Amino acid sequence: MKSEYELIFVDNGSTDGSVELLRNYPGIKLREESKPGAYAARNRGITEARGEILAFTDPDCYPVSGWLHAIERAFSQPETQVCLGPRLPPNSNGSMRLLAAYENAKTKLVCASDDPMVYFGHTNNMAVRRTSVDHCGVFVERMRGSDTIFVRQVVEEYSCRAVVFSEEAAVVHAELESLRAYLRKVMTYSRSRRAYGHIMKVRPLNREERIEAFENTVRGRPIHESAQLFVQLALGAAAWGIGGINRTTTHR
């Protein structure tokens, strides 16, 4: 029911006409945040929200049917403070479908881990309980990495069991339409990891954990798909290395 949720859109300097489009929908709460940065916009949304569960996504994503219901089910467990969900490619392209399945298998593996240092966040598909914001504070307003910083604070404040992965709470990430786009994202994430490393240490998954995620992804698939994914992940590892090359970075 619409009375059970509210839609909050925060304009953060858009120039594509989206604000004018949104004004045609009176059920949407449209707000403006003049301070640049996605996390400043998300914090504005937090201050405007009235609900006990705050669900985030990005302008290049759209939720699949049942997204809010899946989030609600995840938070029916009192210990849940953060819920992460899958990010799906916008088409049925085989290569992107495999890569998305692997990335989601990694996230699921992380959310079942007892090691706090492997936990991370992605606010293009993430929901949090308001009480966790009250305890840990809003997002640090920097260009990247604040979702991971927030999730790690939640884990430290509560426990690893406070962060869960819901298979059904999925969004489509429209930007990830090709292998080239995926590799660009990997380089961006690598630069982001380097940028917030001085704030909070994060342990990347080790070889055994990555093999487990790989095996969970290819189980039941034909051998040529396993080989295809292996090659794509090798390219991804190279992109991560390129993105992590030391360069002058401004920390925020």
N, C-alpha and C positions, 0 to 999 in steps of 0.2 A: 504494500500500500504506500502511496506517495506521502501520506502523513507520517510514515515511519522513517523517512530519510529526507535530507536536504541536499541540494546540488549547489556547490559554491565554486564559481569560476573566478580566478584572480588574474586580471590583466597586468602584465609586467612589461609594458612597453611594446605591445604587438602592433604591427603595421599592415596586417593582411586582411583587415576588414572583419575579423572575427568578433570584435566587440559589438559592431553594428548588427551582426547576425544574431548574437546572443540576446540582444535587447528585444528581439521578437518573441522571446520565450519568458513570459512573466513568472513562471515557476522557478526560474534560476536566480540565485543571489549572485549578482555580479559586483565584484569589488576591484579596486585598483591599488597596486603597490608600486610606488615610484622608485623605491630602492631597488636597483638592479640585482638580479640573481634569483634562481629558482627557489632556493631555500628561504629567502626573504618572502617570496610569494607564498610559499607553503606555510610559513609562520603566520602570515596575514590570514590565510584560510583557517588556521587553528584558532586564532582569536575570534573569528566570526562564527565558528561552528558551535552548535548547541548540543550535539550528540555525545554519547559516551564512547563511541567507536569512530575513529577518523580514518577514512579510506582515501588513499592518494593514487592518482595516476597522472600521466603527462599528456600534453596536447597532441603528441604523435602516437598515442595509444587509444584504444577503445576496448571496454570490457566486453567479454562474451556474456551470453545470456546466463543468468543465475549467479553473477559475480557477487552481488551483495548478499544473497542468501548463503553462498559458500563462506563468505567472511563471517557472517552471523553465526554459522555453525561452528567455525573455528573458535570464536570467542565464547561459545557456550561453556568451554572449559575455563574455570576461574583462574588457572595459572597462566593462561595465554595473555601475553602483553603485546606481541607483534605477530602479524601473519604475513608471510610472503607467498606469492603465487606465481604460476608459470607465465612467461612471456612467449607468445607464439608468433611465427612469421605471418605476413599478410597474404601469402598464397601457399599453394600446395607444392611449390618447388621442392624437389627431393633433397637437395643439398641443404637448404635452409631448414627444412623440417628436421633433418638429422641433427644439425648443429643446435637448434632450439631444444630438441629432446635431450641432448647431452648437457647443455647449460642448465636445464631444469633438473636433470638428474643430479648435477653437482649441488644445486641449491638444496634439493631434498636431502642429500647426504650431509651437507653442512648443518641443516636444521635438526638432524638426528645425532649430531656429534656432542661429546662431552667436553670438547676442547674449546673454551671461549675464544681463543685467538683465531679460529677459522671463520667466525661469524661475520657476516656482512649484510648490507641492506641495499634495496633498490626501490626508490620511491615511485618509479613508474608502475609498480604494482605492490603496494605495501599498505597494510592497515595497522593502526596502533590503538591501544586502549588509552583513553584520556588520562587515567591515573598514572600511566607510565610517563606521559608528558609532564604531569605535575611533579613526579619524583625526579625525573632526569633532565627536565628543561626542554625547550623547543630546539629546533635544528640550529646548529652553529651556522652563521651566515657567511659561508665561503662559497667558492665557485663549484667545487666538487667534493664528494666523499663524506658529506655530512650525514647521509643516510646510514652509512656504515658506522660512523662515530656514534650515532644515536643507538643503533642496534647493540653495539658493544657496551654502551652505558647501561642499556636495559639488562643485558646478560650479567653484567657485574652487579647491578642493583638487585636483581631477582635470581635468575639461574639460567642455564642453557635451555631448560624446558619452557622458558617464557616465550621463546621464538619458535613458531611452527610453520610448516609448509602445507598449503592446501592445494591439491591437484585441481580442484574444481574452480578455484578463484583465479581464473585466467584472464589475461588481456592480450589483445593483438598489438604487437609493436610494429607499426606501419613502416618505420624507418628501415627495419631489417629485411629488406626485399632481395638482397643479393649477397654473395660471398664477399664482394668488395666492401659493401656497407658493414658487414660483420667484422671484417679485418680492421676497418677504420675505428669501429667501436672498441675493439680489443686494444688498439693503441691508445685510445682515449682513456680507457679504464687503467691501463698501465701507468700513464702519466698521472692519473688521479691517485693511484696507490702511492706513487712516489711523493706526491704533494702532501698527503695527509700522514705519511709515515712518521713525521716528527711529532705528531699528536698522539697517535695510537698504533702500536705494533699489530700487524695482522700476519698470521702464518698462512701462506698459500697451501693448498692441498698437496700432500706428498704423492709420490709415485703410486703407492698402493691404493690410495684413495681415488686418484684419477683413473686407475685401471678399473676399480670397482664401478665408478660412474660410467666408464666406457662400456663395461660388460652389461650393466643394467640398461644401457641405451640400445645396444645391438642385439640383445637377447631375443631370439626368434626371428631376426631379420636375415635376409640372404647375405652371403659372404661378400658380395660386391659392395653392399652398402657399408659393411664393416670396414672394408678397405677404403672406401670413399671418405668415410668419417675420419679414419686415421690420417689420411693425407690432409684433410681440411684442418684437423687439430694441429698438425705439424706446421701448417701455414700460420695458424693462430698463435702458436708458440713463438714463431719468428716475429710476428707483428707485435706481440707482447714485449719481446726483447727490444725491438726498435723503439716502441713507445716509452720504454723505461730508460733509454739512454739519457745520461745526465745532461741537463740543460738548465739555463737560468729560469727559475720558477718563482712567481710571487705568491707567497702564502697568505691566505685570508682566514 
